[in-house]
Amino acid sequence: MVSGRAKLGQSVMADRRAVSLSPGQAYAWTRLAHAEILLFGPSPRMAPLLNRAIAQAPYNPGLVFVRLELSFLAWRHLDPATRERVAEQVRFAAGFRPKRLAVLARERYAMTAVREALADTPELRRQVDYYLRRL
């Protein structure tokens, strides 16, 4: 019987192979970041994976909340450039699903990061704050 940890290791290897064969696949980069965080926990190794996942499809509504969750989990390990890229994702998410963003921010203790990302967009910040106050 193969353990869960061994299966995660196999997943990481498969995802690494997928991104090496087709580096433009945002879903593969996101899966790799997810598998890595499950296997190794939050760490600085998340930044390049998240950067690639975002760069390949920055405005993909199907990936934005997964990437934000992974980013919030690894937040203290992310460098300033990656945090700015995540802030762009926050603004994108706030533009079409402010309530979902507020819920995620609360669940992942990322309210400060979200509010800071929205500081220069007062209307988006008001929308997200509206939901944060009601949760």
C-alpha positions in Angstrom: 0.0 0.0 0.0 1.3 3.4 -0.9 1.1 6.1 1.8 -0.5 9.5 1.3 2.9 11.2 1.5 4.3 8.9 -1.2 1.3 9.7 -3.4 2.0 13.4 -2.9 5.6 12.9 -3.8 4.5 11.1 -7.0 2.2 14.0 -7.7 5.0 16.6 -7.3 7.2 14.6 -9.7 4.3 14.3 -12.2 3.6 18.0 -12.0 7.2 18.9 -12.3 7.4 16.8 -15.4 4.3 18.5 -16.8 5.6 22.0 -16.3 9.0 21.0 -17.8 7.2 19.7 -20.9 4.8 22.5 -21.2 5.8 25.5 -19.0 2.9 27.7 -20.2 0.3 25.6 -18.3 -1.1 27.7 -15.5 -3.1 24.8 -14.1 0.0 22.6 -13.9 2.0 25.3 -12.0 -1.0 25.7 -9.6 -1.2 22.0 -9.0 2.5 21.8 -8.4 2.3 24.7 -5.9 -0.6 23.0 -4.2 1.1 19.6 -4.0 4.4 21.2 -2.7 2.6 23.0 0.1 0.8 19.8 1.1 4.1 17.8 1.0 6.5 20.3 2.4 4.4 23.0 4.1 4.6 26.7 3.5 8.2 27.8 2.6 10.2 30.2 0.4 10.1 27.5 -2.4 6.4 28.6 -3.0 7.3 32.0 -4.4 8.7 30.9 -7.8 5.8 28.4 -8.3 3.2 30.9 -7.5 4.9 33.5 -9.7 4.8 31.1 -12.6 1.2 30.0 -12.0 0.1 33.6 -11.9 2.2 34.7 -14.9 0.7 32.0 -17.2 -2.9 33.1 -16.6 -3.2 36.2 -14.4 -6.9 36.7 -15.2 -8.2 33.2 -15.0 -11.2 33.2 -12.7 -11.0 29.4 -12.3 -7.5 29.7 -10.7 -7.4 33.0 -8.9 -8.9 31.8 -5.6 -6.8 28.6 -5.4 -3.7 30.7 -6.0 -4.8 33.2 -3.4 -5.4 30.5 -0.8 -1.9 29.1 -1.5 -0.4 32.5 -1.3 -2.1 33.4 2.0 -0.8 30.1 3.5 2.7 30.9 2.4 2.5 34.7 2.9 5.3 35.1 5.4 7.7 33.2 3.1 6.9 35.3 0.0 9.3 38.0 -1.3 8.0 41.6 -2.0 7.8 41.0 -5.8 5.6 37.9 -5.3 3.5 39.7 -2.7 2.8 42.4 -5.3 1.9 39.8 -7.9 -0.5 38.3 -5.3 -1.9 41.8 -4.6 -2.8 42.1 -8.3 -4.7 38.8 -7.9 -6.5 40.2 -4.9 -7.6 43.2 -6.9 -8.8 41.0 -9.8 -10.7 38.7 -7.4 -12.3 41.7 -5.6 -13.6 43.0 -8.9 -15.8 40.0 -9.5 -16.2 38.1 -6.3 -15.7 40.4 -3.3 -17.7 38.2 -0.9 -15.7 35.1 -1.7 -12.5 37.1 -1.3 -13.6 38.3 2.1 -14.5 34.8 3.2 -11.1 33.5 2.0 -9.3 36.4 3.7 -11.0 35.7 7.0 -10.5 31.9 6.8 -6.7 32.3 6.0 -6.1 35.3 8.4 -5.2 37.4 5.4 -7.5 40.4 6.0 -4.5 42.8 6.4 -2.9 41.6 3.2 -6.2 41.9 1.3 -6.9 45.4 2.7 -3.4 46.6 1.9 -3.7 45.2 -1.7 -6.9 47.2 -2.1 -5.6 50.4 -0.5 -5.3 52.2 -3.9 -8.7 51.0 -5.1 -11.2 52.5 -2.6 -14.3 51.2 -4.3 -13.0 47.6 -4.3 -11.8 48.0 -0.7 -15.3 49.2 0.4 -17.0 46.2 -1.3 -14.6 43.7 0.4 -14.9 45.6 3.8 -18.7 45.4 3.5 -18.5 41.6 3.5 -15.7 41.4 6.1 -17.9 43.3 8.6 -20.7 40.8 8.0 -18.8 37.6 8.5 
